């Protein structure tokens, strides 16, 4: 008697960018094979992947995706499908609060970053890290958290919004919270886009 294995169920994965939810996949009848992977930037350097389970994601799907991430040489943490997952849910409010501390005059940018580096043994202060990530990315994540969780504590700091509106996006533009000694590229007019 010939033994046949059951056909493999497809796994529907999404790279979840900076904290958007998996949501519902319209063409999938069962959510058992729906899962998300959030690769932190830059993916070749960052060792962490957040695997995001949907409400109906099966243990089998999770195990297969976890094994895949580990084959990529990544460490895995598991999050449920909530805005921001784990890392951005904690990191972005900290960065936002650093902007509020600067905005309200609690301390100078250098003191905020030095205090956090030395006081919490971090490699970068929150404002330096925001420049590295990109202020536009930080603002987008704060907007996802604010709209997705509906809590005013996730409202982006007006100073962060002002910097992004002015084209001060961080290292990639040569200026953000800090200046990086190169001339920033001109901001493209939205009218031309």
CORCOR-V971830 format. One record per residue. N is the residue number from 1. RES is the residue in one small letter. SS is DSSP state (a for helix, b for strand, c for the rest). OMEGA is omega as a letter, one per 40 degrees, with the letter a starting at -180 (NA if undefined). D_LAST is the distance of its C-alpha to the last C-alpha in Angstrom with 2 decimals. Layout:
# CORCOR-V971830
[[N & RES & SS & OMEGA & D_LAST] [N & RES & SS & OMEGA & D_LAST]]
This chain:
# CORCOR-V971830
[[1 & x & c & a & 64.18] [2 & x & c & i & 60.63] [3 & x & c & i & 58.37] [4 & x & c & i & 54.81] [5 & x & c & i & 52.18] [6 & x & c & i & 49.95] [7 & x & c & a & 46.55] [8 & x & c & i & 43.96] [9 & x & c & i & 41.63] [10 & x & c & i & 37.95] [11 & x & c & a & 36.09] [12 & x & b & a & 32.60] [13 & x & b & i & 30.80] [14 & x & b & i & 27.38] [15 & x & b & a & 25.83] [16 & x & c & i & 25.13] [17 & x & c & a & 22.55] [18 & x & c & i & 23.22] [19 & x & c & i & 25.49] [20 & x & c & a & 24.34] [21 & x & c & i & 27.33] [22 & x & c & a & 28.64] [23 & x & c & a & 29.06] [24 & x & c & i & 30.57] [25 & x & c & a & 30.14] [26 & x & c & a & 30.57] [27 & x & c & a & 32.32] [28 & x & c & a & 34.80] [29 & x & c & a & 38.13] [30 & x & c & i & 39.26] [31 & x & a & a & 37.34] [32 & x & a & a & 39.88] [33 & x & a & a & 37.67] [34 & x & b & a & 34.41] [35 & x & b & i & 33.59] [36 & x & b & i & 30.79] [37 & x & b & i & 30.52] [38 & x & b & i & 28.64] [39 & x & b & i & 28.55] [40 & x & c & a & 28.19] [41 & x & c & e & 26.09] [42 & x & c & a & 26.78] [43 & x & c & i & 28.65] [44 & x & c & a & 30.83] [45 & x & c & a & 32.24] [46 & x & c & a & 32.37] [47 & x & c & a & 35.45] [48 & x & b & i & 34.65] [49 & x & b & i & 33.30] [50 & x & b & i & 33.32] [51 & x & b & a & 34.48] [52 & x & b & a & 33.62] [53 & x & b & i & 36.11] [54 & x & c & a & 35.33] [55 & x & c & a & 38.03] [56 & x & c & a & 39.71] [57 & x & c & a & 39.02] [58 & x & c & i & 42.36] [59 & x & a & i & 44.16] [60 & x & a & i & 44.26] [61 & x & a & i & 40.47] [62 & x & a & a & 40.19] [63 & x & a & a & 42.89] [64 & x & a & a & 41.26] [65 & x & a & i & 37.81] [66 & x & a & i & 39.54] [67 & x & a & i & 41.50] [68 & x & a & i & 38.38] [69 & x & a & i & 36.78] [70 & x & a & i & 40.09] [71 & x & a & i & 40.20] [72 & x & c & a & 36.90] [73 & x & c & a & 38.91] [74 & x & c & i & 37.26] [75 & x & b & a & 39.02] [76 & x & b & i & 38.31] [77 & x & b & a & 38.22] [78 & x & b & i & 38.06] [79 & x & b & i & 36.19] [80 & x & b & a & 36.24] [81 & x & c & i & 33.03] [82 & x & c & a & 32.04] [83 & x & c & i & 28.77] [84 & x & c & a & 28.58] [85 & x & c & a & 31.60] [86 & x & c & a & 33.90] [87 & x & a & a & 32.21] [88 & x & a & i & 29.08] [89 & x & a & i & 31.20] [90 & x & a & a & 33.45] [91 & x & a & a & 31.34] [92 & x & a & i & 28.35] [93 & x & a & i & 30.64] [94 & x & a & i & 32.56] [95 & x & a & i & 29.52] [96 & x & a & i & 28.51] [97 & x & a & i & 32.12] [98 & x & a & i & 32.07] [99 & x & a & i & 29.17] [100 & x & a & i & 31.32] [101 & x & a & i & 34.29] [102 & x & a & a & 32.41] [103 & x & a & a & 30.94] [104 & x & c & i & 34.41] [105 & x & c & i & 36.24] [106 & x & c & a & 38.29] [107 & x & c & i & 37.93] [108 & x & c & a & 36.06] [109 & x & a & a & 33.41] [110 & x & a & i & 35.91] [111 & x & a & i & 38.60] [112 & x & a & a & 36.49] [113 & x & a & i & 35.61] [114 & x & a & i & 39.16] [115 & x & a & a & 40.71] [116 & x & a & i & 38.79] [117 & x & a & a & 39.36] [118 & x & a & a & 43.06] [119 & x & a & a & 43.77] [120 & x & a & i & 42.20] [121 & x & c & i & 42.46] [122 & x & c & i & 38.75] [123 & x & c & i & 37.35] [124 & x & c & i & 34.42] [125 & x & c & a & 34.16] [126 & x & a & i & 31.55] [127 & x & a & i & 29.40] [128 & x & a & a & 29.63] [129 & x & a & i & 28.76] [130 & x & a & i & 25.71] [131 & x & a & i & 24.49] [132 & x & a & i & 25.34] [133 & x & a & a & 23.56] [134 & x & c & a & 20.44] [135 & x & a & i & 20.27] [136 & x & a & i & 17.02] [137 & x & a & i & 18.96] [138 & x & a & i & 21.97] [139 & x & a & i & 20.21] [140 & x & a & i & 18.81] [141 & x & a & i & 22.36] [142 & x & a & i & 23.94] [143 & x & a & i & 21.90] [144 & x & a & i & 23.09] [145 & x & a & a & 26.60] [146 & x & a & a & 26.56] [147 & x & a & a & 25.42] [148 & x & a & a & 27.45] [149 & x & a & i & 30.61] [150 & x & c & a & 30.48] [151 & x & c & a & 32.24] [152 & x & a & i & 31.38] [153 & x & a & i & 32.44] [154 & x & a & i & 29.06] [155 & x & c & a & 27.12] [156 & x & c & i & 24.85] [157 & x & c & i & 26.38] [158 & x & a & i & 24.86] [159 & x & a & i & 24.97] [160 & x & a & i & 22.83] [161 & x & a & a & 20.20] [162 & x & a & i & 20.57] [163 & x & a & a & 20.23] [164 & x & a & i & 17.00] [165 & x & a & i & 15.53] [166 & x & c & a & 16.84] [167 & x & c & i & 15.26] [168 & x & c & a & 18.76] [169 & x & c & i & 18.16] [170 & x & b & a & 21.51] [171 & x & a & a & 22.92] [172 & x & a & i & 19.80] [173 & x & a & a & 18.54] [174 & x & c & i & 22.10] [175 & x & b & i & 22.43] [176 & x & c & i & 22.67] [177 & x & c & i & 26.01] [178 & x & c & i & 27.57] [179 & x & b & a & 26.73] [180 & x & c & i & 27.01] [181 & x & c & i & 28.04] [182 & x & c & i & 25.09] [183 & x & c & i & 22.60] [184 & x & c & i & 19.37] [185 & x & c & i & 16.31] [186 & x & c & i & 14.18] [187 & x & c & i & 11.46] [188 & x & c & i & 7.92] [189 & x & c & i & 7.11] [190 & x & a & a & 5.25] [191 & x & a & a & 5.65] [192 & x & a & a & 3.79] [193 & x & c & NA & 0.00]]
